[in-house]
């Protein structure tokens, strides 16, 4: 077999292996989705309520709401909890004093809610 044919055969095998190693769940997500029963990391617990709620009364945050809507658009679903959402962010802004961030699943927003 010529060197060129061997190269393309080798390249094809390697490419097939790499493509097959990127396992995704039914929604197209890689990696495990954190369970709502598992407590969030301390950094998230300090600034957010982990479980999403519906019809939350609070002050919406434009930046986090935009990030949440981008998450929903890219994944095709709401995050299972704040921890999963926060993993997509570079950093989480601090909520106003005396509040925590809460994901409002009814209007797909992130709101500052009194603790």
C-alpha positions as CSV (number, residue, x, y, z in Angstrom):
1,X,0.0,0.0,0.0
2,X,1.3,3.4,-0.8
3,X,2.3,5.9,1.9
4,X,-0.6,8.2,0.9
5,X,-3.2,5.5,1.2
6,X,-1.8,4.4,4.6
7,X,-1.9,8.0,5.8
8,X,-5.6,8.4,4.8
9,X,-6.5,5.1,6.3
10,X,-4.7,6.1,9.5
11,X,-6.3,9.5,9.5
12,X,-9.8,8.0,8.9
13,X,-9.5,5.6,11.8
14,X,-8.3,8.4,14.2
15,X,-11.1,10.7,13.1
16,X,-13.7,8.0,13.6
17,X,-12.4,7.4,17.1
18,X,-12.4,11.0,18.0
19,X,-16.0,11.6,16.7
20,X,-17.2,8.5,18.6
21,X,-15.7,9.6,21.9
22,X,-17.9,12.7,22.3
23,X,-20.9,11.1,23.9
24,X,-24.0,13.1,24.4
25,X,-27.3,12.5,26.1
26,X,-30.7,12.7,24.3
27,X,-30.8,16.5,24.5
28,X,-27.3,16.8,23.0
29,X,-25.5,17.6,26.3
30,X,-22.1,16.3,27.2
31,X,-21.3,15.4,30.8
32,X,-23.6,14.7,33.7
33,X,-26.5,17.0,34.6
34,X,-26.4,17.7,38.3
35,X,-29.2,16.2,40.2
36,X,-31.5,18.6,42.1
37,X,-31.1,16.4,45.1
38,X,-27.3,17.0,45.3
39,X,-26.5,20.2,47.2
40,X,-24.9,22.9,45.1
41,X,-21.3,24.0,45.5
42,X,-20.8,26.5,48.4
43,X,-20.1,29.3,46.0
44,X,-23.5,28.8,44.2
45,X,-25.4,28.2,47.5
46,X,-24.1,31.5,48.8
47,X,-25.7,33.5,46.0
48,X,-28.5,31.4,44.6
49,X,-31.4,29.1,45.3
50,X,-30.5,25.9,43.4
51,X,-34.0,24.7,42.4
52,X,-35.9,26.7,39.8
53,X,-39.3,28.0,40.8
54,X,-42.3,29.4,38.8
55,X,-43.9,32.8,39.2
56,X,-41.2,34.2,41.5
57,X,-41.6,37.7,42.9
58,X,-38.3,39.6,42.6
59,X,-36.1,42.0,40.6
60,X,-35.1,40.5,37.2
61,X,-31.4,40.8,36.3
62,X,-30.9,41.6,32.7
63,X,-27.5,40.0,32.3
64,X,-28.3,36.7,34.0
65,X,-31.7,36.6,32.3
66,X,-29.9,37.0,28.9
67,X,-27.5,34.2,29.8
68,X,-30.4,32.0,30.9
69,X,-32.2,32.6,27.6
70,X,-29.0,31.8,25.7
71,X,-28.7,28.6,27.7
72,X,-32.3,27.6,26.8
73,X,-31.7,28.4,23.1
74,X,-28.5,26.4,22.9
75,X,-29.8,23.4,24.9
76,X,-33.4,23.5,24.0
77,X,-34.5,23.3,27.7
78,X,-34.3,25.0,31.0
79,X,-31.4,24.1,33.3
80,X,-32.3,21.5,35.9
81,X,-30.9,23.7,38.6
82,X,-28.8,26.9,39.2
83,X,-25.6,24.8,39.5
84,X,-26.0,23.6,35.9
85,X,-26.7,27.1,34.7
86,X,-23.8,28.6,36.6
87,X,-21.3,26.1,35.0
88,X,-21.9,27.9,31.7
89,X,-20.9,31.3,33.1
90,X,-17.4,32.7,33.6
91,X,-18.5,34.3,36.9
92,X,-21.7,34.9,38.8
93,X,-22.4,38.5,39.8
94,X,-23.3,39.1,43.4
95,X,-27.0,39.6,44.1
96,X,-28.1,42.8,45.9
97,X,-27.6,42.7,49.7
98,X,-30.2,40.5,51.4
99,X,-31.2,38.6,48.2
100,X,-30.4,35.4,46.3
101,X,-30.7,34.6,42.6
102,X,-33.6,32.4,41.7
103,X,-34.4,31.0,38.2
104,X,-38.1,31.8,37.4
105,X,-39.1,28.9,35.1
106,X,-42.4,30.6,34.2
107,X,-40.9,33.6,32.4
108,X,-37.4,32.2,31.9
109,X,-35.7,34.9,33.9
110,X,-33.2,35.2,36.8
111,X,-34.4,37.3,39.7
112,X,-33.0,38.7,42.9
113,X,-35.4,37.4,45.6
114,X,-35.3,38.3,49.3
115,X,-33.7,35.6,51.4
